[in-house]
């Protein structure tokens, strides 16, 4: 395809401009096209960070992404609970659940395939055993189905909202009320496609309830219960009321906090999940303690 850079594109990065024109294509995919020589600017190969002057003739030859696949990898896993049907993993921040654009190795699925001979197949070859997910930089408890029967039973509990998920979050600002409920639909941000938003009338219904655990001068430590599992739900909901999660620059948190070291991630942890064991119907609660990095960072707040 041929794209003509407009005068208004002057000063923009090449990958940024192409993502604006080709909103249905991820920016990481566009960057891969540029690096692999599928994008020519005035007939010459370029790089994603090239700054445009406006008026350039840009030729794009879309390329299919390399096929994704899951491969066993010897990656340590922390197991919180396990029976014949289910395993509850304590996922560390930074680990991607399954392969996706730009991520092929180091995933939770790859670690699971190395550890277990068989997992549920209902999620497909890229997501064996995966019933629900956590964002890459969200740590905490995540359930995995070992067989198809368990997967169906857990999926039914999630769809009927009989799974109770509780998170711990540190949000900017002081909450005046001890408890509250945020009920706003969540949709893809029409401008910034990597973000979600709760500012539109359209979107998928979502609610989150919070309880204040502790107040600091500039932050509030919260326990958050979600009744729905939308993309970035807690991050979007807290930001929508003016209290973004610490470290969550995507949703408005500052990159640095005066007097504090860099956090290196956003402060959100999947603390507890309650479900019924597929084999017995017994109600089960699995907890993941607050990770040392988050606990240490919050501890420093007492000194500043």
C-alpha positions as CSV (number, residue, x, y, z in Angstrom):
1,X,0.0,0.0,0.0
2,X,1.1,3.6,-0.6
3,X,0.8,6.3,2.1
4,X,1.6,9.9,1.6
5,X,2.9,11.7,4.7
6,X,1.0,15.0,5.3
7,X,2.5,18.3,6.5
8,X,0.8,17.7,9.8
9,X,2.9,14.5,10.2
10,X,6.1,16.6,10.4
11,X,8.0,15.7,13.7
12,X,6.3,12.4,14.1
13,X,8.1,9.1,14.3
14,X,7.5,6.8,11.3
15,X,6.0,4.0,13.4
16,X,3.7,6.5,15.2
17,X,2.3,7.9,12.0
18,X,1.8,4.5,10.4
19,X,0.0,3.3,13.6
20,X,-2.3,6.3,13.3
21,X,-3.1,5.5,9.7
22,X,-3.4,1.7,10.3
23,X,-5.1,1.6,13.6
24,X,-6.1,-2.0,13.2
25,X,-2.4,-3.0,13.1
26,X,-0.5,-3.1,16.4
27,X,2.5,-0.7,16.7
28,X,4.8,-3.6,17.5
29,X,3.7,-5.3,14.2
30,X,4.4,-2.1,12.3
31,X,7.8,-1.8,14.0
32,X,8.6,-5.3,12.9
33,X,7.6,-4.5,9.3
34,X,9.9,-1.5,9.3
35,X,12.9,-3.4,10.8
36,X,12.3,-6.3,8.3
37,X,12.4,-4.0,5.3
38,X,8.7,-4.1,4.5
39,X,8.4,-0.3,4.8
40,X,10.2,2.1,2.4
41,X,10.4,5.9,2.8
42,X,11.0,7.6,-0.4
43,X,12.2,4.2,-1.8
44,X,14.7,3.6,1.0
45,X,14.7,1.3,4.0
46,X,14.2,3.1,7.3
47,X,13.9,2.5,11.1
48,X,10.8,2.9,13.4
49,X,12.2,6.0,15.1
50,X,12.8,8.0,11.9
51,X,11.4,11.5,12.2
52,X,9.2,12.6,9.4
53,X,9.3,16.0,7.7
54,X,6.0,15.7,6.0
55,X,5.5,14.9,2.3
56,X,7.4,11.6,2.3
57,X,6.1,8.8,0.0
58,X,5.8,5.6,2.2
59,X,5.4,2.2,0.7
60,X,4.1,-0.6,3.0
61,X,4.2,-4.2,2.2
62,X,2.2,-6.0,5.0
63,X,3.7,-9.2,6.1
64,X,2.1,-12.0,8.1
65,X,3.6,-12.4,11.6
66,X,5.7,-15.5,12.2
67,X,3.4,-18.3,13.5
68,X,3.3,-18.5,17.3
69,X,3.7,-21.7,19.2
70,X,4.2,-22.8,22.7
71,X,7.4,-24.6,23.6
72,X,8.3,-26.2,27.0
73,X,10.9,-24.1,28.8
74,X,12.6,-24.9,32.2
75,X,11.4,-21.8,34.0
76,X,10.8,-22.0,37.8
77,X,7.2,-21.8,39.0
78,X,5.8,-21.1,42.4
79,X,2.8,-23.3,43.1
80,X,0.3,-22.1,45.7
81,X,-2.2,-25.0,45.4
82,X,-2.6,-28.1,43.3
83,X,-4.9,-31.1,43.0
84,X,-5.8,-33.5,40.2
85,X,-7.7,-30.8,38.2
86,X,-6.3,-27.4,39.0
87,X,-3.0,-25.7,39.8
88,X,-2.8,-22.2,41.2
89,X,0.4,-20.4,40.2
90,X,2.0,-17.4,41.9
91,X,2.8,-15.4,38.7
92,X,5.7,-13.0,39.0
93,X,5.4,-9.5,37.5
94,X,7.0,-9.3,34.1
95,X,5.9,-12.8,33.0
96,X,3.6,-13.0,30.0
97,X,0.9,-15.6,30.4
98,X,1.1,-16.9,26.8
99,X,2.9,-16.1,23.5
100,X,1.7,-13.0,21.6
101,X,3.0,-10.2,19.4
102,X,6.7,-9.9,20.1
103,X,6.8,-12.5,22.9
104,X,7.7,-16.0,22.1
105,X,9.7,-17.3,25.1
106,X,9.6,-17.0,28.9
107,X,5.9,-17.3,29.1
108,X,3.9,-19.0,31.9
109,X,2.5,-21.4,29.3
110,X,6.0,-22.5,28.3
111,X,6.9,-23.0,31.9
112,X,3.7,-25.1,32.5
113,X,4.4,-27.3,29.5
114,X,7.8,-28.1,30.9
115,X,6.4,-29.0,34.3
116,X,3.2,-30.9,33.4
117,X,2.8,-33.7,30.9
118,X,-0.8,-32.7,30.1
119,X,-3.0,-29.6,30.4
120,X,-6.5,-28.7,29.2
121,X,-6.7,-28.3,25.4
122,X,-9.8,-26.1,25.3
123,X,-7.8,-22.9,25.2
124,X,-6.1,-24.0,22.0
125,X,-2.4,-24.8,21.3
126,X,-1.2,-21.4,22.4
127,X,-3.1,-21.3,25.7
128,X,-3.2,-24.9,27.1
129,X,-4.7,-24.8,30.6
130,X,-5.3,-21.1,30.6
131,X,-8.8,-20.2,32.0
132,X,-8.1,-16.5,32.8
133,X,-5.2,-14.1,32.5
134,X,-3.2,-11.4,34.4
135,X,-1.5,-8.5,32.7
136,X,2.2,-8.8,32.2
137,X,3.2,-6.6,35.1
138,X,0.4,-7.7,37.5
139,X,1.7,-10.4,39.9
140,X,-0.3,-12.9,41.9
141,X,-2.5,-16.0,41.9
142,X,-3.7,-17.5,38.6
143,X,-5.6,-20.7,38.0
144,X,-4.7,-23.3,35.4
145,X,-6.8,-26.3,34.3
146,X,-5.1,-29.6,34.0
147,X,-7.8,-31.2,31.9
148,X,-10.8,-30.3,29.7
149,X,-13.4,-31.3,32.3
150,X,-11.8,-28.9,34.9
151,X,-11.4,-26.2,32.3
152,X,-15.2,-26.4,31.5
153,X,-16.1,-26.3,35.2
154,X,-13.8,-23.3,35.9
155,X,-14.9,-21.4,32.8
156,X,-18.5,-21.8,33.9
157,X,-17.7,-20.4,37.3
158,X,-16.0,-17.4,35.7
159,X,-18.8,-16.7,33.2
160,X,-21.4,-16.9,35.9
161,X,-19.3,-14.6,38.1
162,X,-19.0,-17.2,40.9
163,X,-15.2,-16.7,41.1
164,X,-14.2,-14.0,43.6
165,X,-11.0,-12.2,42.7
166,X,-9.4,-9.8,45.2
167,X,-6.4,-7.5,44.4
168,X,-4.1,-5.3,46.4
169,X,-3.3,-1.9,44.9
170,X,-1.5,1.3,45.9
171,X,-3.2,4.3,44.4
172,X,-2.2,7.9,44.2
173,X,-4.0,10.3,46.5
174,X,-6.0,9.9,49.7
175,X,-9.5,8.3,49.6
176,X,-11.9,10.1,51.9
177,X,-14.4,7.2,52.1
178,X,-13.3,3.8,53.5
179,X,-15.3,1.9,50.9
180,X,-16.6,2.6,47.4
181,X,-17.9,1.0,44.2
182,X,-16.9,2.1,40.7
183,X,-19.4,1.0,38.0
184,X,-18.4,2.2,34.6
185,X,-18.3,0.4,31.2
186,X,-14.8,-0.2,29.8
187,X,-13.9,0.1,26.1
188,X,-10.9,0.4,23.9
189,X,-9.6,3.9,23.8
190,X,-10.3,5.1,20.2
191,X,-7.2,7.3,20.1
192,X,-4.6,5.4,22.2
193,X,-5.2,1.8,21.1
194,X,-2.9,0.3,23.8
195,X,-5.2,1.8,26.5
196,X,-8.7,1.1,27.7
197,X,-11.1,3.8,28.9
198,X,-14.1,4.3,31.2
199,X,-15.0,7.7,29.8
200,X,-17.2,6.5,27.0
201,X,-20.9,5.6,27.2
202,X,-20.3,2.5,25.2
203,X,-18.2,-0.5,26.3
204,X,-18.5,-3.7,28.4
205,X,-20.2,-3.4,31.8
206,X,-17.7,-3.5,34.7
207,X,-17.7,-2.9,38.4
208,X,-15.0,-2.8,41.1
209,X,-15.4,-2.4,44.8
210,X,-12.6,-1.0,47.0
211,X,-11.8,-1.0,50.7
212,X,-9.2,1.2,52.2
213,X,-6.6,-0.9,54.1
214,X,-4.2,1.9,54.9
215,X,-3.7,5.6,54.2
216,X,-0.4,7.3,53.6
217,X,0.2,11.0,53.0
218,X,0.3,10.8,49.2
219,X,-1.1,7.2,48.6
220,X,-3.9,4.9,49.7
221,X,-3.4,1.1,50.0
222,X,-6.5,-0.7,48.8
223,X,-8.1,-4.1,48.6
224,X,-10.1,-4.3,45.4
225,X,-12.8,-6.8,44.6
226,X,-13.8,-7.1,40.9
227,X,-17.1,-8.6,39.7
228,X,-16.1,-8.6,36.1
229,X,-12.8,-9.3,34.4
230,X,-12.3,-6.6,31.7
231,X,-8.9,-5.7,30.3
232,X,-7.0,-3.4,32.6
233,X,-10.2,-3.1,34.7
234,X,-8.8,-2.0,38.1
235,X,-6.2,0.3,36.4
236,X,-8.8,2.0,34.3
237,X,-11.4,2.3,37.1
238,X,-9.1,3.8,39.6
239,X,-7.6,6.2,37.1
240,X,-11.2,7.2,36.1
241,X,-11.8,8.6,39.6
242,X,-8.5,10.5,39.7
243,X,-6.5,7.8,41.6
244,X,-4.1,6.0,39.2
245,X,-2.1,3.1,40.5
246,X,1.4,3.9,41.5
247,X,3.8,3.2,38.7
248,X,1.0,3.0,36.1
249,X,2.2,5.6,33.6
250,X,-0.1,4.3,30.9
251,X,-3.0,5.6,33.0
252,X,-1.6,8.8,34.3
253,X,0.7,8.0,37.2
254,X,4.0,9.9,37.3
255,X,7.1,8.0,36.3
256,X,8.9,9.1,39.4
257,X,7.7,9.9,43.0
258,X,9.7,12.5,44.9
259,X,11.9,10.9,47.6
260,X,11.2,7.4,46.3
261,X,13.3,5.0,44.2
262,X,11.8,3.9,40.8
263,X,9.1,1.2,41.3
264,X,9.8,-0.5,38.1
265,X,6.2,-1.7,37.6
266,X,2.8,-0.7,38.6
267,X,1.6,-1.6,42.1
268,X,-1.2,-4.2,41.5
269,X,-1.2,-7.7,42.9
270,X,-3.8,-10.5,42.5
271,X,-4.0,-11.4,46.2
272,X,-6.8,-14.0,46.5
273,X,-9.0,-16.1,44.3
274,X,-12.1,-18.1,45.5
275,X,-13.5,-20.9,43.4
276,X,-15.1,-24.3,43.7
277,X,-12.8,-27.3,43.1
278,X,-14.1,-29.1,39.9
279,X,-13.6,-32.5,41.5
280,X,-15.5,-32.0,44.7
281,X,-17.4,-28.7,44.6
282,X,-15.6,-27.6,47.7
283,X,-15.1,-23.9,48.0
284,X,-11.4,-23.0,47.9
285,X,-9.5,-19.8,48.6
286,X,-6.0,-19.4,47.4
287,X,-3.8,-16.5,48.5
288,X,-0.7,-15.0,47.2
289,X,1.2,-12.7,49.7
290,X,2.3,-9.2,48.6
291,X,5.6,-9.6,46.8
292,X,8.8,-8.4,48.6
293,X,9.4,-5.6,46.0
294,X,6.0,-4.1,46.5
295,X,6.1,-4.5,50.3
296,X,9.5,-2.9,50.5
297,X,8.5,0.1,48.3
298,X,5.4,0.7,50.4
299,X,7.5,0.4,53.5
300,X,9.6,3.3,52.3
301,X,6.6,5.6,52.2
302,X,6.7,5.8,56.0
303,X,10.0,7.6,55.8
304,X,9.1,10.3,53.2
